[in-house]
């Protein structure tokens, strides 16, 4: 059985990046998070599986923090599982 997914895009500033990702992960049903710079180049692609929270997400959030410091604007692409 193939899982159906859909994507959403959020345009954020560098300083909003980490808080928006934390908010999205907290909402649930996230399968993948992709962060792109203002030119559309992918900076990081984070696959998330069920139950990935807290300690397991910490290294990825550290990387996102470093990216946030380098970009002024970016796009978060979120792949969600359809229920």
Secondary structure as UniProt FT lines:
FT   STRAND          5..13
FT   HELIX           14..16
FT   HELIX           17..27
FT   STRAND          30..37
FT   TURN            38..39
FT   STRAND          42..47
FT   TURN            50..51
FT   HELIX           55..70
FT   STRAND          73..81
//
